[in-house]
Amino acid sequence: MTKSTPKTWPELAVESWMLGAEMSMVIWLRSMRMMAGGKLAEREAERMVSEKFTAAMTLWPALMAGGLDQSAEETTSRALAHYGKPVRANRRRLSR
């Protein structure tokens, strides 16, 4: 299997900006859900804390999956992908 060409810094900057925008939407959607109160808000708050802990604990293994010889661009791309998956899933779930 051939190694794919790493993304450039401008490409990574755009991806970072897009992830930030999507994260802002998730924060807003979660805030709306939690302001409504009740059991749904409680579950959302618990889920949010659990997801943040899990994401932090699994970041290092996800980065190291590329090996020690990967470039800064490859590491950055892996980090964006690692955090992007749950953010996208939460946006879809909360937007329903």
N, C-alpha and C positions, 0 to 999 in steps of 0.2 A: 504494500500500500504506500503510495507516495504522500509526502507531507504537503499540506496545502500552503499556499502563499499566505504569510501573515498579513493581517490588515494594517493599513498605515495609520499614523497618529490622527490625521484628519478624519478618517473613517471611524476610528475609535471615539473621537470627540463627539461626532454626530450620534453614535450609538449611546454614548453616555448621556447626552442631552435628552435623547428619546426615552431612555430608561428613567431619567429624572422626571420627565413629564408624566410618564405612566405611573411612577411612584406617587407623584402628587395627586393623581386621580384616585389611586387606591386609598391614600390617606383621607381624601375628601369623602369617598364612599364609606370608608370605615367610620369616620367621624359622624356621618349622617346616621348610620346604623346604631352607633353607640349613644347618640343623643336621644334616640327614640326610646332607649331604656328597655327593661325587661330581660327575659331569659336570652333572647337573641343577641342583645347587646353584651350580656355577660359572656356568652359563648364566643362572640367575636373578639372580645378583649383577651380571653384566655388563648384563643387561637393565635392572635397576633403575637403575644409574648412567646408562645411555643414555637411559632415559625421563625421568629427572629433569633431565638436561641439555637434552633436547628441549623439555620443558614450560617450563623457564625461558626458553629462547631464543624460544619462540613466544608467550609471554604478551603481550608488548608489542604485536605486530601484532594479536592477538586483541582486546585492549582498544581499540586505535585503530580497529578496524573499525566501531565505533559513532560515530566522528567526535569532533571536539574539543568539541562542544557537549553531550555527554551528562552526565547528572547523576552524582553519587557513587553513588547507588543502582544506576544502570544499569551503571556500571563495576564495581561489586562483584558484581553479578549475572553479568556477563560473565566475571569472574575465577573465580567459583564454577563456572560451566559449563565453563570451560576446563580446570580441574583435575578436575572431577567425571567427565568422560568417561573418561580413562585409569584413574582409580581404580575406577570401576564395571567397566570391562573387565578389570582385573586381579583384582578380587574374583571375577568370574564364572569367569575362567580358572583361578585358583588353588583355587577351591572344587570343581572337578570331581574 
